[in-house]
Each structure stands twice: as C-alpha cells, then as structure tokens.
Amino acid sequence: MTDTYPSNPKDLLKARYEAFVRGDVDFILESHHPETRSQVDRESIRRWSQESKWLNLEIQSFEDHKDHAHIRFAVQYERDFAKFNHVELADFRKYEDRWFYYDSDFPTPETERRSETKVGRNDPCPCGSGKKYKKCHAVA
C-alpha cells in the first residue's frame, strides 16, 4: 500500500484486499468505520488473512452517494486446499473526510433451475431407441 490513505471507496476496497493479502491486520482494523470497529474480531481477521491464499478481487458493481457508497465485490481465495468465492455487498461511509468500510451484507446465491425436465434412470431414453435411459445414454 502507498503512504497515503485511499481517497475514495474503490481504492479503499483495493487497499483492504491488499492488506488481507499481506496479513496487515492493523490496516484492516484502522480502515474499519469507528462506529463498527469494535464488532471486528482481530484474531479471526488475522487467521482468515494469513491462512488464506488470496487469488483475485473483482468489483461487480459500484454505487456512489457522495458520503456513502455500496460496492458489490467478489474475492477468490484458497484455504485448506479448497477454493472459495466470497461475495459481499459492502457499505463504505465517509467520516471526518475519510472513507471507511462500515459493514456488509452477504447475498445468497440464486438457485439455478433446469429449463428441461430431468430424465430418470428408468425412463425411456430421449434418443428414441426404445431402451431405458440407464441402458442407453446414461452409460456413456
């Protein structure tokens, strides 16, 4: 991170991500809004930061409202040999002319629905062979 504090919410998000990559728990806490900073568990942040391999930050949407902003972002990281895609809708607020991370919502993923009906193992194969699906194309 540079010696200057980020001047806008997007740069603050990027700086916080870099702090997670470096394990800079002090910056993560200092950039948390004073009203909500006491809710942050320093040890949990330290473990998440240092025990993860950070792969990518993607800003998905940004809404600027002069003294507060909403940023939907996703980070990919590895931990315990598993990959995770973490999505947040973060609230950033200005306080005494500085931007701070305030809080986040965690959107639930949308359930994907099949447009076609599922063929059961004992249903006739949709290819028209006359065989049961399990004896025809399910074998392939």
C-alpha positions in Angstrom: 0.0 0.0 0.0 1.1 3.6 -0.6 1.8 6.1 2.2 -1.4 8.0 1.5 -4.8 6.8 2.7 -7.2 5.9 -0.1 -9.3 8.9 -1.2 -12.3 7.0 -2.5 -14.2 3.8 -1.6 -13.0 1.8 -4.6 -9.3 2.5 -3.7 -10.1 1.7 -0.1 -11.6 -1.7 -1.1 -8.5 -2.5 -3.1 -6.2 -1.4 -0.3 -8.1 -3.6 2.2 -7.8 -6.5 -0.2 -4.1 -5.9 -0.4 -3.9 -5.8 3.4 -5.6 -9.2 3.5 -3.0 -10.5 1.1 -0.2 -9.1 3.2 -1.7 -10.0 6.5 -1.8 -6.3 7.6 -4.5 -6.7 10.3 -3.7 -3.2 11.6 -4.7 -1.5 8.4 -7.8 -3.7 8.1 -8.9 -2.6 11.5 -7.9 1.1 11.1 -9.9 1.3 7.8 -13.0 -0.1 9.6 -15.5 2.7 10.5 -15.1 3.8 14.1 -18.8 3.0 14.8 -18.5 -0.6 13.9 -14.8 -1.3 14.5 -15.5 -2.8 18.0 -17.5 -5.6 16.3 -14.5 -6.9 14.5 -12.7 -9.9 16.0 -8.9 -9.2 15.4 -7.9 -12.8 15.8 -10.5 -14.1 13.3 -9.3 -11.4 10.7 -5.7 -12.4 11.3 -6.4 -16.1 10.8 -8.6 -15.5 7.7 -5.9 -13.2 6.2 -2.8 -15.3 7.0 -4.2 -18.8 6.5 -5.7 -18.0 3.0 -4.0 -17.7 -0.3 -5.7 -14.7 -2.0 -6.3 -15.1 -5.7 -8.4 -12.3 -7.1 -10.6 -9.3 -6.3 -13.4 -8.4 -8.7 -15.6 -5.3 -8.3 -19.0 -6.3 -9.6 -21.0 -3.1 -9.1 -20.5 0.4 -7.5 -23.0 3.0 -6.3 -21.6 6.3 -5.1 -23.9 8.5 -2.9 -21.4 11.3 -2.0 -20.9 10.4 1.7 -21.5 6.7 1.4 -21.1 4.0 -1.2 -22.1 0.4 -1.9 -19.7 -1.9 -3.7 -20.6 -5.5 -4.6 -17.4 -7.5 -4.9 -16.1 -11.0 -5.1 -12.8 -12.4 -3.9 -11.4 -15.8 -4.6 -9.1 -17.4 -2.2 -7.8 -20.9 -1.2 -7.8 -22.3 2.2 -7.2 -25.9 3.4 -6.8 -27.0 -0.3 -10.2 -25.7 -1.2 -11.1 -22.7 -3.4 -13.8 -20.2 -2.2 -15.7 -17.4 -4.0 -16.6 -14.9 -1.3 -19.2 -12.3 -2.4 -20.1 -9.2 -0.3 -22.3 -6.1 -0.8 -20.1 -3.7 1.2 -21.2 -0.4 2.7 -18.5 2.4 2.8 -19.1 5.6 4.7 -17.2 8.9 4.9 -16.3 10.0 8.4 -14.3 13.2 9.2 -13.3 13.4 5.5 -12.0 9.8 5.2 -13.6 6.8 3.7 -14.1 3.7 5.9 -15.5 0.2 5.5 -18.7 0.2 7.5 -20.5 -3.2 7.1 -21.5 -5.8 4.6 -24.4 -8.0 3.5 -23.7 -11.4 2.1 -26.1 -12.0 -0.8 -27.4 -15.5 -1.1 -26.6 -17.2 -4.5 -29.5 -17.6 -6.8 -30.7 -21.1 -7.3 -30.3 -22.3 -10.9 -33.4 -24.1 -12.2 -33.3 -26.6 -15.1 -35.3 -25.5 -18.1 -35.7 -29.1 -19.3 -37.1 -32.0 -17.3 -34.7 -34.4 -15.8 -34.6 -37.9 -17.3 -34.9 -40.6 -14.7 -32.8 -43.8 -14.9 -35.8 -46.0 -15.7 -37.4 -43.5 -18.1 -37.3 -44.2 -21.9 -34.2 -42.7 -23.4 -35.0 -39.4 -25.1 -32.9 -40.5 -28.2 -35.9 -42.7 -29.2 -34.0 -46.0 -29.1 -36.8 -47.7 -27.0 -34.3 -48.6 -24.3 -34.4 -47.3 -20.7 -32.1 -44.3 -20.2 -29.8 -46.2 -17.8 -29.1 -48.8 -20.5 -28.7 -46.3 -23.3 -27.2 -42.8 -22.9 -26.7 -42.9 -19.1 -23.9 -45.5 -19.7 -21.8 -43.2 -21.8 
